[in-house]
């Protein structure tokens, strides 16, 4: 039977040097924020607990002060193994200053690693991460200079290369749900994702560790067994937070957990470059596609799909586990309006890594002459890969979406695009700073790769990165080629983008699908 405790007492349950796995994702999606804040406050008060190893399969934070930012103190955390770092700038700062050791590993692999740890397996063997910065022949996922231990190995099985990610025993699991019943069974009726909560709890218990669950309320009686996400037999301590928000941006929005609730979204008013890129990218969708979306520029695609009345003809799937709804955007990314189902992220990644996705729309920071993508690190700005490597290495088709250059200016008319300032920094470079996606590996696997910007569209071909379209009104030399560190292959059949992309009229995708 669980013990009900105050959040302030949770830090005293965590021994110095413990390995702590934390559930949740993004900006408050099932994030046990009250517990994390209490741990940080206890450390500030008396210096304990210390030297923790944190494992967070997903990014956790509001890009400012919440989530992992609560515990980002020198001495409290000695190592962070995370799938995404961008939500926790205070943790990033500690890593940049070499005040903690850090690794960035693919989100899907880390979710599976929680399951492997729970089942006593030595680790996860997968092709995910080969030829990217996670590969130990490149960087091994290491964040900084003081991080030297290899926790990923290259192995060979039946003549094929794989990466072996090692399991690590879990001492403390910190998870979240909406309610617990009289036996401590945890349900998630108001959570936008169930994520890896069950696997984290099991991983801690098989190691003789403890599980702390934060919930909104305690219900009398027994809940329906079919609704239980984490059985009470795995939960040791429960912290209640009656003011627990659904996300950092939503107190409670039933449309994020129900199929039949109406919702309104300002993001339907796509504007500027994002509107152009989203509309051009949407032309790559085919009827019946299983579609994944990444964070950033690409998250405008579902709103184009709504405007074009094709959402019933395709299936959106996001790595946090929601299926067949309309993905949210911005800081709230990772949830869905009107989802048909929400599954544990480990099962979602089973499908993704198995090649089930027909098309994925992802963002980028840099593209190089080999078609490599950097979407994880730019200078000292560390965002991390999240689920992009799991997705991009296995989707049948990848469409990278982004602005052509940094801090550019342009005028958009019904007829086309006039570039008034070509940009301050180039994003098309000779060599990317960090390889988040390998063009060479994609060609070997036979994947189709398209790169969409507001000025130009490129394809990955064996002869090199190939320019296949330019926007109407754009000057090929001054607006495109002069703003690239390398000269791309220019298609013999170079086309002009359909001016309809720039107009206010529908693209007619519903008619194309018919």
C-alpha positions in Angstrom: 0.0 0.0 0.0 1.3 3.4 -0.9 2.2 6.1 1.6 0.7 9.6 1.1 3.5 12.3 1.6 4.0 16.0 1.1 6.1 17.0 -1.9 8.6 18.6 0.5 9.4 15.1 1.9 10.3 13.5 -1.5 13.9 14.7 -1.6 14.6 12.9 1.7 13.7 9.6 0.0 16.4 10.0 -2.7 19.9 8.9 -1.6 23.0 10.8 -2.8 24.4 9.3 -6.0 21.0 7.7 -7.0 19.9 7.2 -10.6 16.5 8.8 -11.0 14.2 8.2 -14.0 11.7 11.0 -14.6 8.5 10.6 -16.7 6.7 13.3 -18.6 7.3 15.3 -21.8 7.7 18.8 -23.1 5.9 21.7 -21.5 4.1 20.0 -18.7 2.7 16.9 -20.4 2.4 14.6 -17.4 5.4 16.3 -15.8 5.6 15.7 -12.0 6.5 19.4 -11.6 5.5 19.8 -7.9 7.9 17.0 -7.0 10.8 18.3 -9.1 10.3 21.8 -7.6 10.4 20.4 -4.1 13.7 18.5 -4.8 15.3 21.6 -6.2 14.2 23.7 -3.2 15.5 21.1 -0.7 18.9 21.1 -2.4 19.1 24.9 -2.2 18.2 24.6 1.5 20.6 21.9 2.8 22.6 20.6 -0.2 20.8 17.3 -0.5 20.3 15.1 -2.5 23.5 15.3 -4.4 25.3 13.8 -7.4 22.2 12.3 -9.0 22.1 10.7 -12.5 19.0 11.8 -14.2 17.4 9.8 -17.1 14.6 11.6 -19.0 13.5 9.9 -22.2 11.7 13.1 -23.3 12.5 16.8 -22.9 10.9 18.2 -19.7 10.5 21.9 -19.1 9.0 25.2 -20.3 12.1 26.6 -21.9 12.5 28.7 -18.7 12.2 27.7 -15.1 9.9 24.6 -14.8 10.4 20.9 -15.2 14.1 19.9 -15.2 15.0 23.5 -14.7 13.9 23.1 -11.0 16.7 20.6 -10.4 19.4 22.2 -12.6 21.8 23.0 -9.8 25.5 22.3 -9.7 26.1 19.4 -7.3 22.5 18.2 -7.4 22.9 16.5 -10.8 26.2 14.9 -11.8 24.9 13.4 -15.1 21.9 13.8 -17.3 20.9 11.3 -20.0 18.1 12.9 -22.0 16.3 12.5 -25.2 15.7 16.3 -25.6 17.5 19.1 -23.9 15.9 22.2 -25.4 13.1 22.5 -22.8 15.6 22.9 -19.9 18.0 25.8 -20.7 19.3 25.8 -17.1 20.4 22.1 -17.5 21.9 23.0 -20.9 23.9 25.8 -19.2 25.4 23.4 -16.7 26.4 21.1 -19.5 28.0 23.9 -21.5 29.9 25.0 -18.5 31.1 21.4 -17.8 29.4 21.4 -14.5 27.7 18.0 -15.2 28.2 15.1 -17.6 25.6 14.8 -20.2 24.3 12.5 -23.0 21.8 13.1 -25.7 20.3 9.8 -27.0 17.2 9.2 -29.2 13.9 9.5 -27.4 12.6 6.2 -28.7 15.7 4.3 -27.7 15.5 5.7 -24.2 11.8 4.7 -23.9 12.8 1.2 -25.0 15.7 1.3 -22.6 13.3 1.8 -19.7 11.5 -1.4 -20.8 14.7 -3.3 -21.2 15.8 -2.2 -17.8 12.5 -3.3 -16.3 12.8 -6.7 -17.9 16.4 -7.3 -16.8 17.9 -7.0 -20.3 21.5 -5.7 -20.7 20.3 -3.0 -23.1 18.8 -2.2 -26.4 20.2 -3.3 -29.8 19.0 -1.2 -32.7 20.1 0.5 -35.9 18.7 3.8 -34.7 21.5 6.3 -34.3 24.0 4.7 -36.7 26.0 7.4 -38.7 24.7 10.2 -36.5 26.3 12.0 -33.6 25.0 9.2 -31.3 27.3 6.7 -33.1 30.5 6.4 -30.9 32.5 6.7 -34.1 31.3 10.3 -34.2 30.4 11.7 -30.8 28.7 8.8 -28.9 25.9 11.2 -27.8 28.3 13.0 -25.5 27.3 16.6 -24.7 30.6 18.1 -23.5 34.3 17.6 -22.8 34.0 16.1 -19.3 31.7 13.3 -20.6 34.1 10.6 -21.7 32.5 7.2 -20.9 31.0 5.3 -23.9 27.5 4.2 -23.1 26.8 3.3 -26.7 28.7 0.6 -28.6 28.9 -0.5 -32.3 28.3 -4.3 -32.6 27.8 -6.6 -35.5 25.1 -9.3 -35.8 24.7 -11.6 -38.8 26.9 -9.2 -40.8 24.9 -6.1 -40.0 26.0 -3.1 -37.9 23.9 -2.1 -34.8 24.2 0.2 -31.8 24.1 -1.3 -28.4 22.7 1.0 -25.7 23.5 -0.2 -22.2 20.9 -0.5 -19.4 21.4 1.4 -16.2 19.7 0.3 -12.9 17.1 2.7 -11.7 17.0 3.7 -8.0 14.1 6.1 -8.1 11.2 6.5 -10.5 9.3 9.8 -10.5 6.1 9.6 -12.5 2.7 11.4 -12.8 -0.9 10.6 -13.4 -4.3 12.1 -12.8 -5.7 9.9 -10.0 -5.0 7.0 -7.8 -7.7 4.8 -6.3 -7.9 3.2 -2.8 -5.1 0.7 -3.8 -2.9 3.3 -5.4 -3.7 2.2 -9.0 -2.8 5.2 -11.2 -5.0 6.4 -14.0 -4.3 9.2 -16.6 -7.8 10.4 -17.7 -6.6 14.0 -17.9 -3.1 13.4 -19.3 -2.1 14.0 -22.9 0.3 11.1 -22.9 1.0 8.0 -20.8 4.6 8.0 -22.0 7.0 5.6 -20.2 5.4 5.8 -16.8 4.8 2.0 -16.4 8.2 1.0 -17.6 9.9 3.6 -15.3 8.0 2.3 -12.3 8.8 -1.4 -13.2 12.4 -0.6 -13.8 12.8 1.0 -10.3 11.0 -1.8 -8.5 12.9 -4.7 -10.1 16.1 -2.9 -8.9 14.8 -2.6 -5.3 14.2 1.1 -5.8 11.2 3.3 -5.1 8.5 4.9 -7.1 7.1 8.4 -6.4 3.8 9.3 -8.2 2.4 12.8 -8.4 -1.4 12.9 -9.0 -4.2 15.5 -9.0 -6.5 13.6 -6.7 -7.1 10.4 -4.7 -10.4 8.7 -5.5 -12.4 6.5 -3.1 -13.1 2.9 -4.1 -11.6 0.9 -7.0 -11.1 2.2 -10.5 -11.9 0.1 -13.6 -8.9 -2.3 -14.0 -8.8 -1.6 -17.7 -8.2 2.1 -17.1 -5.1 1.5 -14.9 -1.8 2.8 -16.4 0.5 2.0 -13.5 -0.7 -0.7 -11.0 -0.6 0.4 -7.4 1.7 -2.5 -6.5 4.5 -0.6 -8.2 3.9 2.7 -6.4 5.5 3.5 -3.0 4.7 7.2 -2.4 2.0 9.5 -3.7 2.1 13.3 -3.7 -1.1 15.2 -4.5 -1.4 18.5 -6.3 -5.0 19.6 -6.6 -3.9 22.5 -8.8 -2.0 20.2 -11.2 -2.3 21.5 -14.8 -2.8 19.3 -17.8 0.1 21.1 -19.4 2.0 24.3 -18.6 -0.3 26.0 -21.0 -3.6 24.3 -20.3 -5.3 23.9 -16.9 -7.6 21.3 -18.4 -8.7 21.1 -22.0 -11.0 18.1 -22.6 -10.4 18.3 -26.4 -6.8 17.0 -25.7 -8.1 13.7 -24.3 -11.5 13.2 -26.0 -12.5 12.6 -29.6 -15.9 14.4 -29.5 -15.1 17.8 -28.0 -14.9 20.9 -30.1 -11.8 23.1 -30.0 -10.5 26.4 -31.3 -6.9 27.1 -32.4 -5.3 30.3 -33.4 -2.6 28.4 -35.2 -5.0 27.9 -38.1 -4.0 31.4 -39.1 -0.6 30.5 -40.5 1.4 33.5 -41.7 4.7 34.4 -43.3 7.4 31.9 -44.1 5.8 29.2 -42.0 2.7 29.4 -44.1 4.6 29.0 -47.4 6.8 26.1 -46.1 3.8 24.3 -44.6 1.7 24.6 -47.8 4.5 23.4 -50.1 5.4 20.6 -47.7 1.8 19.4 -47.6 1.9 18.7 -51.3 4.1 15.7 -50.5 1.3 13.9 -48.6 -0.6 11.1 -50.2 -4.0 9.7 -49.3 -3.9 7.1 -46.6 -0.4 8.1 -45.3 0.7 7.5 -41.7 2.1 11.0 -41.0 4.5 12.2 -38.2 5.3 15.8 -37.4 8.3 17.3 -35.7 8.6 20.4 -33.5 9.0 23.8 -35.2 8.4 24.8 -38.7 6.9 21.5 -39.7 4.0 21.7 -37.2 2.1 23.9 -39.5 1.4 21.0 -41.9 -1.7 19.7 -40.0 -3.4 23.1 -40.2 -2.9 23.1 -43.9 -4.5 19.6 -43.9 -7.5 21.0 -42.0 -7.9 23.9 -44.4 -7.7 21.4 -47.3 -10.3 19.1 -45.7 -8.0 16.0 -45.9 -7.6 15.2 -42.2 -9.9 12.2 -42.6 -7.8 10.8 -45.4 -4.5 10.7 -43.4 -3.4 9.5 -40.0 -1.3 11.9 -37.8 0.9 10.1 -35.2 3.3 11.8 -32.7 6.0 10.2 -30.7 4.5 11.1 -27.3 1.8 8.5 -28.2 -1.3 10.3 -29.5 -2.9 9.0 -32.7 -5.3 10.2 -35.4 -6.1 13.7 -34.0 -4.7 17.1 -34.9 -1.3 17.8 -33.3 -0.8 20.9 -31.2 1.9 23.4 -32.0 4.5 25.6 -30.3 5.4 25.0 -26.7 2.4 22.7 -26.3 3.7 20.4 -29.0 3.4 16.7 -28.1 -0.4 16.6 -27.5 -3.3 16.2 -30.0 -6.7 17.7 -30.3 -9.4 14.9 -30.6 -7.0 12.0 -30.5 -8.5 8.6 -31.5 -6.1 6.8 -29.1 -3.1 7.5 -26.8 -0.6 4.7 -26.4 2.6 4.5 -24.4 5.4 6.1 -26.3 7.5 2.9 -26.4 4.7 1.2 -28.4 4.5 4.2 -30.7 8.2 4.0 -31.3 7.9 0.3 -32.1 5.8 1.2 -35.1 8.1 4.1 -36.0 11.3 2.2 -35.8 9.7 -0.7 -37.7 9.2 1.5 -40.7 5.5 2.1 -40.3 5.5 5.8 -41.1 4.9 6.7 -44.7 6.1 10.3 -44.3 7.6 12.5 -41.6 7.9 16.3 -41.5 10.8 17.5 -39.5 12.8 20.7 -38.8 16.4 21.6 -39.3 19.1 24.1 -38.2 21.7 23.2 -41.0 21.9 21.3 -44.2 25.2 20.4 -45.8 26.4 19.3 -49.3 25.9 15.6 -48.4 22.3 16.1 -47.4 23.2 15.7 -43.7 21.0 17.5 -41.3 21.8 19.2 -38.0 18.7 19.7 -35.9 20.3 19.1 -32.5 23.0 21.6 -31.8 23.9 25.1 -33.1 27.0 26.6 -31.5 26.5 26.3 -27.7 22.7 26.0 -28.1 21.9 22.4 -27.4 18.4 21.3 -28.2 19.0 17.6 -28.7 17.5 15.0 -31.1 14.3 14.1 -29.3 12.6 11.4 -31.4 13.9 12.8 -34.7 16.5 10.1 -35.2 14.1 7.2 -34.4 11.7 8.7 -37.0 14.0 10.0 -39.7 16.0 6.8 -40.1 13.0 4.7 -40.5 10.2 6.7 -42.3 9.7 5.9 -45.9 9.9 9.6 -46.8 11.2 12.5 -44.9 10.4 16.2 -45.6 12.7 18.6 -43.8 11.0 22.0 -43.3 12.7 25.3 -42.4 13.6 28.8 -43.4 16.3 29.2 -46.1 18.5 31.5 -44.0 18.7 33.0 -40.5 17.1 36.4 -39.9 16.0 37.0 -43.5 13.3 39.4 -44.7 10.9 39.0 -47.5 7.7 40.3 -49.0 5.0 37.8 -49.8 2.4 38.6 -52.5 -0.2 36.6 -54.3 2.3 36.2 -57.2 5.4 35.1 -55.3 8.2 36.0 -52.9 10.5 39.1 -53.0 13.6 38.7 -50.8 14.5 42.1 -49.3 17.2 40.8 -46.9 18.8 37.5 -47.9 19.7 36.7 -44.3 22.4 37.1 -41.6 23.6 33.5 -41.4 23.7 30.6 -43.9 21.9 27.4 -43.0 23.2 25.5 -46.1 26.8 24.8 -45.1 29.7 22.7 -46.3 29.6 20.5 -43.2 27.0 20.5 -40.5 28.2 21.1 -36.9 26.5 17.9 -35.7 25.0 15.0 -37.8 21.5 14.5 -36.7 20.6 12.8 -40.0 23.0 11.1 -42.4 22.2 11.7 -46.1 24.6 8.9 -47.1 22.9 6.4 -44.8 19.5 7.5 -46.1 20.6 6.8 -49.7 21.9 3.4 -48.7 18.5 2.6 -47.2 16.6 3.9 -50.2 14.7 6.6 -48.4 13.2 9.6 -50.2 14.3 12.9 -48.7 13.0 16.4 -49.6 14.1 19.7 -48.2 11.5 22.5 -48.3 12.2 26.2 -47.7 10.3 29.3 -48.6 12.8 30.0 -51.5 13.7 26.6 -52.8 13.1 22.9 -52.7 15.9 20.3 -52.8 16.0 16.5 -53.1 18.6 14.0 -51.9 20.0 12.2 -54.9 23.0 10.0 -55.4 24.7 12.8 -57.4 24.3 15.2 -54.5 21.9 17.6 -52.9 19.8 18.7 -55.9 17.9 21.9 -56.4 14.6 21.1 -58.0 12.3 24.1 -57.4 12.6 27.8 -56.7 9.8 30.1 -55.5 8.3 32.6 -58.0 10.0 36.0 -57.7 13.2 34.5 -56.2 16.5 35.2 -57.9 18.4 32.0 -58.4 21.9 33.5 -58.0 21.5 36.2 -55.4 18.7 34.8 -53.2 19.7 31.1 -53.4 23.2 30.2 -54.6 25.0 33.2 -53.0 23.4 32.2 -49.7 24.9 28.7 -49.7 28.4 27.7 -48.8 28.4 25.1 -51.5 27.0 24.8 -55.0 24.2 22.2 -55.2 23.5 20.1 -58.2 20.9 22.0 -60.2 18.2 19.8 -61.8 18.0 19.8 -65.6 14.3 20.1 -64.9 14.4 23.0 -62.4 10.9 24.1 -61.8 9.2 27.2 -60.4 7.0 26.5 -57.4 3.3 26.8 -58.1 2.3 30.4 -57.3 -0.8 29.0 -55.6 1.5 28.3 -52.7 1.8 32.1 -52.0 -1.9 32.8 -52.6 -4.8 32.8 -50.2 -6.6 30.2 -52.2 -6.8 26.5 -51.3 -4.3 24.1 -52.8 -7.1 21.7 -53.8 -5.6 18.7 -52.0 -9.1 17.3 -51.3 -9.7 17.2 -55.1 -6.3 15.6 -55.7 -7.0 12.9 -53.1 -10.4 12.2 -54.8 
